[in-house]
Amino acid sequence: MKAALFDAFGKPLRIADIDSPVAGPGQVLLKVCRCGICGSDLHMTEDTTFGLQGGEVIGHEFSGEVIDVGPGVSHLRPGDQVTAAPLRGCGTCPACKRGEPAWCPQFSLIGGGYAQYAAVDEFQCRKLPWGISAADGALAEPLAVALHGIRRARMEPGQSVLIVGAGAIGLAVAFWARRLGAGRVVIADIHDYQRDRAMALGATEFVVSGPDMATRVAQACDGPPQIVFECVGKPGLIDHCVDLVAPRGRVLVLGLCTAPDHMNSFRAISKEVDITMSVFFAMPEFEMAIQALDSGSYAPQHLISDTVRLVDMPDAFEALRKRTTQCKVLIDPQTA
């Protein structure tokens, strides 16, 4: 099969012919329909924190068609359209039984989506309901990440929300915040590239960062926001969010930052700000994200800005290292 391989840090991904995977015990073999390019994939290929050695097929936001099943598979069969959660656990420990494989002692984050075929454990897959295509199913993973953040923030209907960062996760947070009843949903970014997309996904206002940002945010939120979501992952932004949030408000951190950070702890404690971290998701949230793909207004499909062929994927991947008008770029590995 054809796949996009990671060779080394500082080098673009490379399209190569490699052996197709096979469905082992408890696994299904998927013909990958779509795989999203995630910001964490960009981090993985430029930062040793994630432990890539070379020769890996990454890509963890994928969906497809079951074409073969291994021994012990009981719920899926060839022809089923599914989306795969990239959170692999043992399947039997208390965390896995709660639907939280991210907290399994044997947890691993699997890739494999930047290829024509991928083998995954059956319990990582969820069958797509009728009317939801495998092409849209690749959105379930980032939507679940955003939903987990909303829940970790304990957002209540009517509250005002500020989202710092108009990337795919920030926009997905806006989708859920509006869907779950936030009174004001304001997005802030250093560019206005995603303004129209933000409004289509449920934002009530878009603010471009600048010297008077706090004043403009307070105007858009009818006062300082009660919850601020940090969805960028750059040093200094948690501190910036503490500055923007209302006294006794909450800062929810979804941005992936691998560099050491700093903050003005006196300001945070003076305002009694709650700072909460959020990563991954639970399987019930993944299932809720799948159901949301059938939304009417503020459809999450607005996240998709482009779909590219696998052969064109390395160029698209490198282009995303710079701020552009792109949002969620999907790969179609089956198109020549």
N, C-alpha and C positions, 0 to 999 in steps of 0.2 A: 504494500500500500504506500501511498504518498503521505508524508508527514512533514511538519516544520520542526526542525531539531534545534535545540540550544547547543552551541559548540563551546563558547567561552564568553566571559564578561567582556563587554566592549565590542563584541562582534554581532552582526545581525543574525537573526534566525535563518536557517538554511533548509530549503526544500530538498528532501531526499526520498529514495525508495528504501523502505525497511520491511521486515517481516510483519505480517498482520498478527495481532494478538488472537488468542483463543479463549473461549469461555471455560474457565476452570470450575471446580466444585463451588456451587452457590453463586456462580457468576452468569451474566448474560453478555453477549457480544452485540454491540451497537454499531449500526451504520450511522455515523455522525451526520446529522442534518445541518446543525448550526452550532457554532461555538463563539462566545463573546470574548473580545479582548478586554481584559480587566487591568486596572491600574496596578494591582499587585503583581500581575505578570511582568509589567515593565520593571517594577522594583526587583523582582527575582532575578532578572537578567543583568542587573547592574549593581547588586549588593550581595556580598557573601553571606549575609545574615541567614538567607534561606537555604543555603547548603547545596545549591546546584553544582554538579561536578562536570557536566558536559555529556552530551548524548541523550539528554532527556527530551521527551515530548511533554510540554506543559499545556496549559489551557484547561480551566476547570468550570467554565460556564457552558455546558453543552447538553444537547438533546438529540434524539435520533430514533431510529427504528430497530427493534430487537430482531436480529437475523439468526441467532443461535443461542441455545441455553446449555449450561453445564449441568452436571449431576447435582441433584438436590434442589434445583429451582422449582418452585411450586406455584408461583402466582403470575409469572409472566410467560409469554409464548411468542414465537416468531410472528412478526407483523404488528406487535404492540408498539404504539408511539409513546415514548417516555422522555422524561427529563431526569438528569442524574444530579444528586447532591454530591459534592466532592469530599464530603466528610466521611472517612472510613474508620470504623471502630471494630471491635471484636464481634458485636452483634448480640452478645449474651450478658454483659456486665450490667449493673444497675443503671449506669448512665445511658447505655445503648437502649435498654428497655424503656427508659423514660423518653426516648427519642432525642437524646442529646449526645450523639457520638463524638462531638468535639471535646467532651470531658471524659472519654474513655481512656484508660491507661495505655491502650495500644493505638491511640488516635494517629491518623496521618491524613494529610491533605493531598488528594490524588489529582493528577492532571490527565493528560492523554487526549484532550479535546482538539488539539491542533493537528488532527489526522483524519483519515477517512474512516477508520474503525477504532473502537475503544472497548475494552473489557472492564466491566464494573460489577461489584457485588449487587445481587438482586435487591437487598434491603436498602441500597442507596438510591434506587430508582422509584419513581412514581409515575404511574400511567397517566397520560394526559386525557382529560375528559373529552367527550365528543365536542367538536366545534373549536377546540384549541389546537392549533397546528404545532408540529415539532419545530417549525421555523420560529415561532414565538416562545416555545418552551425554554429556550436558552436564557430567557429573561428571568426565569424563576429564581435562580441563585442570587443575583444582585438585589432583586426585590425582597427576598427573604432576609438578606443582610440588613437592608434598610428597615424592614419591619421589626427585626430584633432590636435595632437601635431605638425605634419608637417605643417599644415595650420597656426597654431598659430605662428610658427617660420618664416612664410613668406619665405619659402625656394624657391629659384629660380634655374632653370636648370643651371648646370655647377658649382654650389657652392660646396665647400668642407664641409663635414659633419663628425663630430666625435660623436659617441654614447657611452656613459659611462654606461656599464652594459649590459651583454649578456643574460639577462632574456628574457621572451617571449615578453614583450613590447619593449625592446631595439631591439630585432631581427625583430619585426614587423615594427619598425621605419626604420630599414635598408631596409626592403622590399619596403616600400613606397618611401624612398629617392631614391633608384636605379630606381624604376618604374617611378618616376616623374622627373628624369633627373639630379640628383646630379652628379657632376664630380667625386668626391672621397667620398666613404662611408666607414669609418674606425670605427671598433668596438674595445673598450677596456674593459678588465675585469681582475679581480685578478687571474682567472684561464683560461686555454685554453680549457676547457671542450666543449665549444660550437663553437670552431673554424670552424669545417667542416660545421656545421649547418649554421653558419653566412655566409660563402661563398656561400652555396647553396641558401640562401635567398637574395643575391645580394651585400654583402659586398665586397669591393675591397682589404681590408687588415684587419688583426686582430692583436691587440697589447696587450700584457700582461703587466699589471701595474707594475711599478718598479721605481727606483730612476731616471732613464733617460727617463721617459715616455714622457715628453714634447718634447724632441729631436726626439724620434722615431715617435711620432704622427705628428710632423711637416714634417718629411721626408715622411711619408705615405700620407700626405695631400698636399704635395708640398707647404709647408708653414703652419703657424698656421691655424686651421680650422675656417671657417667663422661662422659656427653654431655648438654648442655643446649641445647635448641632455643628460640631467641627468636622467637616467632611473633606479636608484637604490633606492633612498630614505633613505639615511643615513646622519646624521649630518656631516657637513664639506664638502660634495660633491659639493654643489653649489659653494662654494668658490674655490674648486679645479677646477671646470669647468671654472670659471672666469679666473683662472691662465692659462688655456690651450687655451682659445679662442683668436682669432685675435683681435687687437684693432678695436673698433667699430663693433665687432661681436655680436652674439646673443647667450644667454644661454636659452634653453627651458627646463623647469623643469616638468618632467612627473613622477618622482619617488615619491612615497607616504611616507612621513616622518611625524610621529606623535610626534616626540621629538623636543624640542626647538633647533634651529640652530643658527649659527653665520657665519659671513663672514667679510672679509677685505674690507669694503666699500670704503676706499681710493683707493685701487687697482682697484676696479670696476669702480669708477668714473674717475680715471686717464686714463683708457682705453676706456671710454664712452661705456661700455658694456650694452646692453639691456638684462634684465632678465625678462622672461615671464613665467607665470605659465599656466599649461594646465590640465584640468580635464574633464572627460566624453566626449561627442560628440553630434553632431546634427544628426537628422534622415537622412538627405541627405548623410552624411558621412557614416552612418550605411548601407545605400543602396549601396553606392559605394564600401564598404567593401565586401558586398555580391557578387557583380559582380566580384570583384578581386579573389574570390575563384575559378573562372574558368580560372585563369592565366596559361600561358604556362611556360615560363622560370621563374625562381625564385618563384615557386609556394609556397604560404603561408602554404600549408600542411606540409612543412618541419618543421614547428614549433612543430608538434605533435611528442612527444617522446615515449608515451605509452598510452594505453587504458586499464582501469582496470574495474572490476566488482564493483557494489555498495558495496557488502559485503567486498571487499578488499580495499575500498576507505579510511577508517580511517587510515590504516597503510601507504598507499601511501601519504595521507595528512600530516601525521606527518613526514615522510621521507623528504618531501619538505622543512621542516624548516632548513635543512642543505644543503649546496651547494653540488649538485651531478651532474651527467651527464644528469639528466632529464631536460626537458624544459616545454612544455605544455602537461600536463597529462590530458586526458579526461576520464570521467566516463561513462560507459554503464550501466544504471540502469535496463535494461531489461534482461540482461544475468544473469542467476542463478550462 
